[in-house]
C-alpha cells in the first residue's frame, strides 16, 4: 500500500462528517456521485477510492480502487486497513498511531478562524522539518495540511485590495511568518526591500508566492 493511502486512512479514521461539505473540509479531492458513492482522489498515488458513506452511522466502506490497473476490488491488505473499523474486535493500531500523531501535531478539519490559525502553525512546523531531497516522509502530510489550508483560504480568507507589497505583508502576518520563512522564494533582504517599497515583486517571485499562498498571481503584480 502506498504512503498516500496510509495518510488517507488516517484522515478517514479521524473524520467526523455529517454531510458532503464536512468531507470537502477534510479531503482535498472528493466528489459525490448522487444516490451512489463518494469518490476520493488519493493525493500522490494516481488512484481513487470509491466508497459508500453513511453519515448517520458515521461509517465509510471502500468498495473499489481505480488505478493504473483499472477499476478493481480491494486486495486483502487494503481491505484490512481501509475497512478495519467495520470489523468486530479491537480497533486496529492505526487508531493509536493517529492519536499519537494528534498529540504532536493537532491536525483537524478547518471550521473556523481558530482551526485555521492552528493548521497554519502545523504547516509551518512541518515545513521547518522537511528535507530538500524530495523524498521526505513528511511530504505527504505537509501536502494534506496545506491543501486543507488552501481550501479554507479560497472560501474564507479576505485578501485586502492593496498594493502587492501590502498583500504580502498581510499574508505574512496572517500566517505568522517571518521574512526568513520565504527563503525558498526570495532572500530576507529581497523580501525586506519589497515590503519597504524599495523593490517591486518580480514575475518569478510573484508566481512562487501565488503557489505558496494558493492565490492568483495577479495579487502580487
C-alpha positions as YAML, in Angstrom:
chain: A
units: angstrom
residues:
- id: 1
  name: UNK
  ca: [0.00, 0.00, 0.00]
- id: 2
  name: UNK
  ca: [1.31, 3.45, -0.91]
- id: 3
  name: UNK
  ca: [2.10, 6.12, 1.69]
- id: 4
  name: UNK
  ca: [-0.64, 8.35, 0.30]
- id: 5
  name: UNK
  ca: [-3.21, 5.66, 1.05]
- id: 6
  name: UNK
  ca: [-1.94, 5.35, 4.62]
- id: 7
  name: UNK
  ca: [-2.30, 9.13, 5.02]
- id: 8
  name: UNK
  ca: [-5.83, 8.96, 3.57]
- id: 9
  name: UNK
  ca: [-6.76, 6.19, 6.00]
- id: 10
  name: UNK
  ca: [-5.54, 8.25, 8.95]
- id: 11
  name: UNK
  ca: [-7.73, 11.17, 7.89]
- id: 12
  name: UNK
  ca: [-10.71, 8.89, 7.26]
- id: 13
  name: UNK
  ca: [-10.46, 7.35, 10.73]
- id: 14
  name: UNK
  ca: [-10.42, 10.81, 12.33]
- id: 15
  name: UNK
  ca: [-13.07, 12.42, 10.14]
- id: 16
  name: UNK
  ca: [-16.39, 13.33, 11.76]
- id: 17
  name: UNK
  ca: [-18.62, 14.18, 8.80]
- id: 18
  name: UNK
  ca: [-22.34, 14.93, 8.75]
- id: 19
  name: UNK
  ca: [-22.52, 15.70, 5.05]
- id: 20
  name: UNK
  ca: [-20.62, 16.35, 1.84]
- id: 21
  name: UNK
  ca: [-19.42, 19.80, 2.94]
- id: 22
  name: UNK
  ca: [-17.70, 18.31, 6.01]
- id: 23
  name: UNK
  ca: [-15.94, 15.79, 3.77]
- id: 24
  name: UNK
  ca: [-14.67, 18.55, 1.49]
- id: 25
  name: UNK
  ca: [-13.22, 20.35, 4.50]
- id: 26
  name: UNK
  ca: [-11.14, 17.30, 5.39]
- id: 27
  name: UNK
  ca: [-10.30, 15.86, 1.97]
- id: 28
  name: UNK
  ca: [-8.86, 17.99, -0.85]
- id: 29
  name: UNK
  ca: [-10.11, 15.71, -3.63]
- id: 30
  name: UNK
  ca: [-13.60, 14.31, -3.13]
- id: 31
  name: UNK
  ca: [-16.62, 14.09, -5.45]
- id: 32
  name: UNK
  ca: [-20.11, 12.77, -4.83]
- id: 33
  name: UNK
  ca: [-21.99, 10.57, -7.28]
- id: 34
  name: UNK
  ca: [-25.67, 11.21, -6.41]
- id: 35
  name: UNK
  ca: [-27.50, 8.26, -4.82]
- id: 36
  name: UNK
  ca: [-24.43, 6.05, -5.16]
- id: 37
  name: UNK
  ca: [-20.87, 6.60, -3.99]
- id: 38
  name: UNK
  ca: [-18.28, 9.13, -2.92]
- id: 39
  name: UNK
  ca: [-15.01, 9.16, -4.88]
- id: 40
  name: UNK
  ca: [-11.76, 10.21, -3.17]
- id: 41
  name: UNK
  ca: [-8.66, 11.30, -5.08]
- id: 42
  name: UNK
  ca: [-5.72, 9.89, -3.09]
- id: 43
  name: UNK
  ca: [-3.03, 12.53, -3.45]
- id: 44
  name: UNK
  ca: [0.30, 11.45, -4.90]
- id: 45
  name: UNK
  ca: [-0.82, 7.92, -5.86]
- id: 46
  name: UNK
  ca: [-2.72, 8.39, -9.13]
- id: 47
  name: UNK
  ca: [-5.52, 6.35, -7.63]
- id: 48
  name: UNK
  ca: [-9.09, 6.92, -6.49]
- id: 49
  name: UNK
  ca: [-11.17, 5.21, -3.83]
- id: 50
  name: UNK
  ca: [-14.86, 4.57, -4.40]
- id: 51
  name: UNK
  ca: [-16.64, 4.50, -1.05]
- id: 52
  name: UNK
  ca: [-20.13, 4.14, 0.36]
- id: 53
  name: UNK
  ca: [-20.68, 6.61, 3.22]
- id: 54
  name: UNK
  ca: [-23.46, 6.61, 5.82]
- id: 55
  name: UNK
  ca: [-23.14, 9.86, 7.79]
- id: 56
  name: UNK
  ca: [-25.96, 8.94, 10.16]
- id: 57
  name: UNK
  ca: [-23.92, 5.94, 11.33]
- id: 58
  name: UNK
  ca: [-20.52, 7.59, 10.81]
- id: 59
  name: UNK
  ca: [-19.46, 4.66, 8.65]
- id: 60
  name: UNK
  ca: [-17.37, 4.50, 5.49]
- id: 61
  name: UNK
  ca: [-16.83, 1.41, 3.32]
- id: 62
  name: UNK
  ca: [-14.30, 1.49, 0.49]
- id: 63
  name: UNK
  ca: [-15.77, -0.60, -2.34]
- id: 64
  name: UNK
  ca: [-13.42, -0.18, -5.28]
- id: 65
  name: UNK
  ca: [-9.99, 1.19, -6.20]
- id: 66
  name: UNK
  ca: [-9.38, 2.96, -9.51]
- id: 67
  name: UNK
  ca: [-5.71, 2.96, -10.54]
- id: 68
  name: UNK
  ca: [-3.43, 2.08, -13.45]
- id: 69
  name: UNK
  ca: [-4.96, -1.41, -13.49]
- id: 70
  name: UNK
  ca: [-8.46, 0.00, -13.98]
- id: 71
  name: UNK
  ca: [-11.38, -0.49, -11.60]
- id: 72
  name: UNK
  ca: [-10.68, -3.31, -9.16]
- id: 73
  name: UNK
  ca: [-11.80, -4.57, -5.76]
- id: 74
  name: UNK
  ca: [-9.62, -4.02, -2.72]
- id: 75
  name: UNK
  ca: [-6.85, -6.51, -2.06]
- id: 76
  name: UNK
  ca: [-6.62, -8.12, 1.37]
- id: 77
  name: UNK
  ca: [-4.14, -5.59, 2.80]
- id: 78
  name: UNK
  ca: [-6.19, -2.62, 1.59]
- id: 79
  name: UNK
  ca: [-9.43, -4.10, 2.90]
- id: 80
  name: UNK
  ca: [-7.97, -4.88, 6.32]
- id: 81
  name: UNK
  ca: [-6.74, -1.31, 6.74]
- id: 82
  name: UNK
  ca: [-9.37, 0.80, 5.00]
- id: 83
  name: UNK
  ca: [-12.41, -1.05, 6.33]
- id: 84
  name: UNK
  ca: [-10.90, -2.32, 9.57]
- id: 85
  name: UNK
  ca: [-13.18, -0.26, 11.80]
- id: 86
  name: UNK
  ca: [-16.19, -2.12, 10.39]
- id: 87
  name: UNK
  ca: [-14.87, -5.46, 11.66]
- id: 88
  name: UNK
  ca: [-15.61, -6.96, 15.09]
- id: 89
  name: UNK
  ca: [-12.98, -6.90, 17.80]
- id: 90
  name: UNK
  ca: [-10.43, -4.29, 18.91]
- id: 91
  name: UNK
  ca: [-9.83, -1.20, 16.80]
- id: 92
  name: UNK
  ca: [-6.66, -1.55, 14.70]
- id: 93
  name: UNK
  ca: [-3.36, 0.03, 15.60]
- id: 94
  name: UNK
  ca: [-3.99, 2.89, 13.18]
- id: 95
  name: UNK
  ca: [-6.24, 4.49, 15.83]
- id: 96
  name: UNK
  ca: [-3.39, 4.50, 18.33]
- id: 97
  name: UNK
  ca: [-0.97, 5.81, 15.70]
- id: 98
  name: UNK
  ca: [-3.38, 8.59, 14.77]
- id: 99
  name: UNK
  ca: [-3.84, 9.54, 18.43]
- id: 100
  name: UNK
  ca: [-0.07, 9.69, 18.86]
- id: 101
  name: UNK
  ca: [0.26, 11.90, 15.80]
- id: 102
  name: UNK
  ca: [-2.54, 14.21, 17.00]
- id: 103
  name: UNK
  ca: [-0.74, 14.58, 20.35]
- id: 104
  name: UNK
  ca: [2.25, 16.04, 18.50]
- id: 105
  name: UNK
  ca: [0.51, 17.76, 15.58]
- id: 106
  name: UNK
  ca: [-3.08, 18.88, 16.26]
- id: 107
  name: UNK
  ca: [-4.49, 18.15, 12.80]
- id: 108
  name: UNK
  ca: [-8.21, 18.93, 12.49]
- id: 109
  name: UNK
  ca: [-10.74, 19.98, 9.86]
- id: 110
  name: UNK
  ca: [-10.80, 23.77, 9.48]
- id: 111
  name: UNK
  ca: [-14.21, 25.04, 10.55]
- id: 112
  name: UNK
  ca: [-13.34, 28.46, 11.97]
- id: 113
  name: UNK
  ca: [-10.54, 31.03, 12.29]
- id: 114
  name: UNK
  ca: [-9.05, 29.31, 15.35]
- id: 115
  name: UNK
  ca: [-8.78, 26.00, 13.46]
- id: 116
  name: UNK
  ca: [-7.27, 27.86, 10.53]
- id: 117
  name: UNK
  ca: [-4.56, 29.52, 12.62]
- id: 118
  name: UNK
  ca: [-3.77, 26.20, 14.28]
- id: 119
  name: UNK
  ca: [-3.38, 24.42, 10.95]
- id: 120
  name: UNK
  ca: [-1.16, 27.23, 9.66]
- id: 121
  name: UNK
  ca: [1.11, 26.64, 12.65]
- id: 122
  name: UNK
  ca: [1.12, 22.90, 11.90]
- id: 123
  name: UNK
  ca: [2.03, 23.57, 8.26]
- id: 124
  name: UNK
  ca: [4.86, 25.88, 9.29]
- id: 125
  name: UNK
  ca: [6.18, 23.30, 11.75]
- id: 126
  name: UNK
  ca: [6.12, 20.58, 9.11]
- id: 127
  name: UNK
  ca: [7.77, 22.88, 6.58]
- id: 128
  name: UNK
  ca: [10.60, 23.60, 9.00]
- id: 129
  name: UNK
  ca: [11.33, 19.87, 9.25]
- id: 130
  name: UNK
  ca: [11.08, 18.94, 5.57]
- id: 131
  name: UNK
  ca: [14.30, 17.88, 3.90]
- id: 132
  name: UNK
  ca: [15.20, 19.11, 0.42]
- id: 133
  name: UNK
  ca: [15.76, 15.73, -1.22]
- id: 134
  name: UNK
  ca: [12.13, 15.35, -2.35]
- id: 135
  name: UNK
  ca: [11.63, 12.02, -0.54]
- id: 136
  name: UNK
  ca: [10.85, 13.26, 2.94]
- id: 137
  name: UNK
  ca: [8.28, 11.01, 4.69]
- id: 138
  name: UNK
  ca: [6.55, 14.16, 5.98]
- id: 139
  name: UNK
  ca: [5.97, 15.50, 2.46]
- id: 140
  name: UNK
  ca: [2.55, 13.85, 2.01]
- id: 141
  name: UNK
  ca: [1.38, 15.01, 5.43]
- id: 142
  name: UNK
  ca: [2.55, 18.55, 4.69]
- id: 143
  name: UNK
  ca: [0.71, 18.43, 1.34]
- id: 144
  name: UNK
  ca: [-2.53, 17.32, 3.04]
- id: 145
  name: UNK
  ca: [-2.31, 20.10, 5.63]
- id: 146
  name: UNK
  ca: [-1.55, 22.79, 3.02]
- id: 147
  name: UNK
  ca: [-4.43, 21.54, 0.87]
- id: 148
  name: UNK
  ca: [-6.81, 21.97, 3.80]
- id: 149
  name: UNK
  ca: [-5.45, 25.47, 4.42]
- id: 150
  name: UNK
  ca: [-5.73, 26.35, 0.74]
- id: 151
  name: UNK
  ca: [-9.36, 25.29, 0.54]
- id: 152
  name: UNK
  ca: [-10.22, 27.35, 3.63]
- id: 153
  name: UNK
  ca: [-8.38, 30.39, 2.30]
- id: 154
  name: UNK
  ca: [-10.10, 30.15, -1.08]
- id: 155
  name: UNK
  ca: [-13.51, 30.41, 0.55]
- id: 156
  name: UNK
  ca: [-12.98, 32.25, 3.83]
- id: 157
  name: UNK
  ca: [-9.86, 34.42, 3.87]
- id: 158
  name: UNK
  ca: [-10.30, 38.00, 2.68]
- id: 159
  name: UNK
  ca: [-7.29, 39.42, 0.83]
- id: 160
  name: UNK
  ca: [-7.07, 43.21, 1.03]
- id: 161
  name: UNK
  ca: [-7.27, 45.13, -2.25]
- id: 162
  name: UNK
  ca: [-3.97, 46.86, -1.69]
- id: 163
  name: UNK
  ca: [-0.63, 47.18, -3.39]
- id: 164
  name: UNK
  ca: [1.19, 43.84, -3.86]
- id: 165
  name: UNK
  ca: [3.64, 44.56, -1.04]
- id: 166
  name: UNK
  ca: [0.74, 45.20, 1.37]
- id: 167
  name: UNK
  ca: [-0.90, 41.96, 0.28]
- id: 168
  name: UNK
  ca: [2.37, 40.18, 1.06]
- id: 169
  name: UNK
  ca: [2.61, 41.93, 4.43]
- id: 170
  name: UNK
  ca: [-0.96, 40.88, 5.25]
- id: 171
  name: UNK
  ca: [-0.23, 37.25, 4.33]
- id: 172
  name: UNK
  ca: [2.93, 37.14, 6.41]
- id: 173
  name: UNK
  ca: [1.04, 38.49, 9.44]
- id: 174
  name: UNK
  ca: [-1.96, 36.20, 8.89]
- id: 175
  name: UNK
  ca: [0.21, 33.10, 8.61]
- id: 176
  name: UNK
  ca: [2.55, 34.08, 11.42]
- id: 177
  name: UNK
  ca: [5.52, 34.03, 9.05]
- id: 178
  name: UNK
  ca: [8.77, 35.95, 9.12]
- id: 179
  name: UNK
  ca: [10.76, 37.15, 6.14]
- id: 180
  name: UNK
  ca: [13.22, 34.27, 6.56]
- id: 181
  name: UNK
  ca: [10.33, 31.79, 6.13]
- id: 182
  name: UNK
  ca: [10.17, 32.74, 2.44]
- id: 183
  name: UNK
  ca: [13.81, 31.80, 1.88]
- id: 184
  name: UNK
  ca: [12.85, 29.31, -0.85]
- id: 185
  name: UNK
  ca: [11.09, 32.10, -2.74]
- id: 186
  name: UNK
  ca: [13.25, 35.16, -2.05]
- id: 187
  name: UNK
  ca: [16.02, 36.10, 0.34]
- id: 188
  name: UNK
  ca: [15.15, 38.02, 3.54]
- id: 189
  name: UNK
  ca: [16.87, 41.07, 2.02]
- id: 190
  name: UNK
  ca: [14.69, 40.94, -1.08]
- id: 191
  name: UNK
  ca: [11.53, 40.47, 0.99]
- id: 192
  name: UNK
  ca: [12.55, 43.39, 3.21]
- id: 193
  name: UNK
  ca: [13.11, 45.60, 0.15]
- id: 194
  name: UNK
  ca: [9.71, 44.63, -1.25]
- id: 195
  name: UNK
  ca: [7.89, 45.41, 2.00]
- id: 196
  name: UNK
  ca: [9.72, 48.74, 2.28]
- id: 197
  name: UNK
  ca: [8.77, 49.70, -1.26]
- id: 198
  name: UNK
  ca: [12.36, 49.72, -2.50]
- id: 199
  name: UNK
  ca: [11.80, 46.84, -4.89]
- id: 200
  name: UNK
  ca: [8.88, 45.59, -6.98]
- id: 201
  name: UNK
  ca: [7.84, 41.94, -6.91]
- id: 202
  name: UNK
  ca: [9.27, 40.18, -9.96]
- id: 203
  name: UNK
  ca: [7.15, 37.83, -12.05]
- id: 204
  name: UNK
  ca: [9.19, 34.86, -10.85]
- id: 205
  name: UNK
  ca: [8.69, 35.75, -7.19]
- id: 206
  name: UNK
  ca: [5.01, 36.55, -7.79]
- id: 207
  name: UNK
  ca: [4.42, 33.09, -9.26]
- id: 208
  name: UNK
  ca: [6.20, 31.46, -6.33]
- id: 209
  name: UNK
  ca: [4.18, 33.50, -3.81]
- id: 210
  name: UNK
  ca: [0.93, 32.63, -5.59]
- id: 211
  name: UNK
  ca: [1.81, 28.93, -5.36]
- id: 212
  name: UNK
  ca: [2.86, 29.25, -1.71]
- id: 213
  name: UNK
  ca: [-0.32, 31.01, -0.61]
- id: 214
  name: UNK
  ca: [-2.73, 29.34, -3.08]
- id: 215
  name: UNK
  ca: [-3.69, 32.62, -4.72]
- id: 216
  name: UNK
  ca: [-3.94, 34.16, -8.16]
- id: 217
  name: UNK
  ca: [-0.62, 35.58, -9.29]
- id: 218
  name: UNK
  ca: [-2.28, 38.92, -10.14]
- id: 219
  name: UNK
  ca: [-2.45, 39.75, -6.40]
- id: 220
  name: UNK
  ca: [1.33, 40.16, -6.39]
- id: 221
  name: UNK
  ca: [1.77, 42.10, -9.64]
...
